[in-house]
Amino acid sequence: MQQGTRRIELLKVLLLSILCVVLLAVGFTGGVALDRTGILPGATVSEPSDISANVSILWEAWKLVQERYVDRAAVDPKNMTYGAIEGMLTSLGDMGHTRFLSPDDLRSEQEALAGRLEGIGAQLGMREGLPTIVAPIAGSPAQRAGLRSGDVIVRVDGKDVTDLTLQQIVNMIRGPAGTSVTLSVLQRGDSALTDFTIVRARVTVPNVTWTLLPGAQVAHVLVSQFGERTSDQLAAALKDAQSQGAKGVILDLRNDPGGLRDEAVLVGSQFLRDGNVLLEQDAQGRRTEFKVEKGGAAPDIPLVVLINEGTASAAEIVAGAIQDQRRGLLIGATTFGTGTVLSTFRLSDGSAIMLGIKEWLTPNGRQIWRQGITPDVAVTMPARAVPLIPNEIAGMTPAQLQASQDLQLLRALEEVSPVPVAR
């Protein structure tokens, strides 16, 4: 019993630390709140008197499981602790954004932002309580297999996952390169599940790729995520495109899961001369302005922005800023609606909590969270159409491009092309 009592006390210290973060939002003084990667110390361990009564219920439940649960092999203190944290964060309702990361999960998150992934290459979120593909990464095994934004994952390798946490599902899908995983998916417009067997791979994610569209003086610039140095890559791409004769730009943010807030500010600044890129609002309603950085690479070139259901987070910041400033048309479908600013609080065992501590607003004060950004021109893609990426377009003729099913890209080309499009 002495060992069991010690475990309970250790859990109490850990969970009280976490509760201080969630309920009081302390522990990040002196840090910078970043979307997805601000690695900050956890809260100091103390027990606020106003939560001690509620926390005592947790100890009651813990003790019952520890002493009475029939499957003794399943009583794992670390798994129980992590599960309690995940449940607490899920109760906040910031599904797919605020979340708990084990030490391995945290390393994977940091690798993803650095452009290194091992798995199927798709971002997963929770929508209406169901595990949903937010965005397949351009050129990834997930995209090549035909997974699309909005697809609901029902089974992984035959196991129903609809009642599991997001992180549990991610852990089931993730795996070493060369191994395979079978996802049973409900795609939009379908009434039956479709099985996708996907071979995992080491996915290197280029943040920015581009090409001149065949038959037009228009650059198709795809931003796949807002990771490290995305803005530098974008500035170089825009300058290169204009030096090669581009007279217009289609900025493609479809299926972009977002990333670093500061990179969003710098990406938006490539196209804007002044004003704000976004506002951040805290729990007390105080707002902080994030202004355009001067010296953007393409402040005047004709611009259209492509968005869809997989456009999320930092990508929504850029789309909202361009729309509010009337810098260019937004074409496609309403975005995912991720609008909380995450800071990452590291816990003592190497795990972390990614906690939404503020909310993003567009420069005009419009809410992104749970609302998304609505396009100026709504264009629906055919049921099984996949957005084209620059590497695919580079080998096309004008006729092949016009015959493609990427209706959103074709509509954007009509809007931004300075001369009639060759067909």
C-alpha positions, -999 to +999 in steps of 0.1 A: +000+000+000+029+023+007+039+022-030+003+028-041+000+058-018+033+072-032+019+068-068-012+087-058+008+115-043+030+117-074-001+118-096-016+145-075+015+167-079+015+162-117-022+168-122-023+198-099+005+213-120-016+207-151-048+221-136-030+252-127-021+257-164-056+249-176-076+268-151-053+297-143-033+300-175-001+307-156+035+296-161+043+314-194+055+348-181+085+359-201+077+336-230+063+344-264+030+328-273+035+310-306+010+289-326+020+253-320+056+256-308+063+280-280+081+257-257+075+271-222+079+258-187+049+243-170+031+258-141+045+259-106+031+231-084+006+245-060-029+236-050-054+265-054-081+261-027-110+266-051-101+234-070-091+211-042-126+197-037-130+188-074-095+173-075-103+150-046-129+133-067-101+124-091-081+108-063-112+087-053-115+074-088-078+067-091-078+048-059-108+027-069-091+017-101-058+011-084-073-012-058-103-028-075-100-031-113-100-067-123-074-066-151-043-058-130-020-058-161-040-028-175-035-007-144-006+014-157+000+047-138+015+065-167-013+055-191-039+065-165-022+098-159-019+106-196-055+096-201-067+118-173-048+148-189-063+141-223-098+139-209-094+172-191-081+190-222-109+174-244-135+189-220-123+224-230-138+219-265-108+231-285-109+199-304-078+190-325-059+221-313-055+222-275-041+188-267-016+166-247+016+154-262+036+125-249+074+129-252+073+110-285+044+131-297+063+163-289+093+151-308+071+143-338+054+177-336+088+195-337+100+173-366+068+182-385+074+219-382+110+213-394+096+196-424+104+160-414+076+134-410+074+096-410+039+082-416+012+087-441+016+125-443-018+139-432-030+162-404-058+148-383-083+168-362-116+163-345-147+177-361-181+171-344-164+145-322-151+124-350-115+120-363-113+139-395-086+145-421-078+182-419-052+182-446-032+156-466+003+169-473+010+177-509+027+147-525+023+125-494+012+088-493-021+100-479-027+124-509-016+098-535-039+073-520-069+096-524-075+109-489-092+143-488-099+171-463-131+162-445-127+125-447-138+108-414-116+079-402-138+052-387-114+022-384-076+018-383-065-017-393-100-030-386-103-014-351-131+011-346-115+044-335-145+067-332-145+066-294-107+070-290-088+103-283-071+121-312-037+112-299-046+075-296-057+075-332-026+094-344-004+068-326-022+040-344-017+056-378+019+067-373+046+041-379+080+034-395+085+040-432+078+010-454+051-004-432+014-002-441-018+009-424-054+004-435-078+032-429-116+027-433-129+061-442-162+078-448-157+103-476-180+132-483-211+122-503-206+085-496-228+063-475-204+034-473-168+031-459-139+030-483-107+012-473-073+028-480-042+007-475-013+032-473+024+025-472+040+048-447+070+068-458+096+094-447+079+125-458+100+156-464+076+185-465+086+215-487+069+245-472+067+263-505+066+250-541+056+269-573+053+267-610+042+290-639+008+277-651+010+265-687-004+290-712-005+318-686+017+344-670+005+333-636+025+316-608+008+289-588+024+291-554+016+264-529+023+269-492+020+235-476+025+245-440+038+274-419+070+259-406+104+272-401+115+297-428+083+294-448+083+332-453+119+331-466+110+304-491+079+322-502+098+355-507+123+337-529+096+319-549+077+352-555+109+370-567+118+340-589+083+338-604+083+375-612+117+373-628+104+346-650+075+367-663+047+361-638+021+389-639-002+374-614-001+350-584-024+322-572-015+316-535-027+281-528-035+276-491-057+245-496-050+217-472-025+238-453-028+229-416-011+261-405+019+263-381+038+292-367+020+324-360+051+346-366+055+329-400+019+338-408+026+374-401+056+373-424+038+354-452+009+379-451+034+407-452+047+395-486+015+407-501+004+437-479+019+472-476+006+482-442-021+476-416-025+445-395-021+408-404-041+397-373-053+405-339-048+383-308-075+385-281-070+371-246-096+358-221-102+393-208-109+407-243-076+426-246-063+427-281-028+428-295-021+440-331+004+422-353+013+446-380+025+441-416+063+439-419+075+463-446+093+452-477+072+424-490+081+407-523+047+410-540+026+439-526+011+449-560+009+419-582-026+407-590-035+380-564-061+353-558-060+330-528-073+294-528-088+280-496-108+249-486-119+228-457-083+218-449-071+254-447-065+259-410-046+278-383-019+301-396-032+297-431-065+311-420-047+341-406-032+349-440-065+343-459-084+365-434-059+394-437-059+394-475-097+393-475-101+421-449-076+443-468-093+436-501-059+426-515-072+397-535-102+373-540-106+342-519-118+313-540-128+278-528-146+266-497-150+277-461-119+270-440-115+246-411-120+272-383-089+268-361-084+301-342-067+296-309-031+306-302-013+276-288+016+277-264+034+245-256+040+239-219+066+212-212+059+189-182+085+173-160+086+139-177+092+154-212+055+154-222+037+187-229+004+204-231-004+225-262-028+250-247-049+276-264-043+308-244-055+334-269-078+337-299-070+349-334-091+375-351-088+389-386-077+426-389-113+437-389-120+417-358-138+387-373-136+354-354-119+325-370-123+299-343-152+276-351-163+299-379-136+296-405-130+321-434-157+322-460-145+325-496-155+355-518-162+330-546-174+295-536-163+268-559-171+231-551-146+205-563-159+173-580-165+145-555-132+127-559-111+155-573-077+163-557-061+198-558-033+200-583+002+207-569+030+226-587+050+194-594+021+179-613+012+211-632+048+216-644+045+188-669+011+198-683+000+214-715-026+243-714-052+218-727-044+193-700-047+219-673-081+231-686-093+195-687-083+188-651-109+185-623-093+213-602-122+237-607-110+260-579-076+265-595-092+270-630-116+297-616-087+314-598-068+315-631-097+332-648-098+358-621-061+367-619-048+361-655-038+395-671-043+381-706-067+355-720-057+320-710-044+297-737-064+265-742 
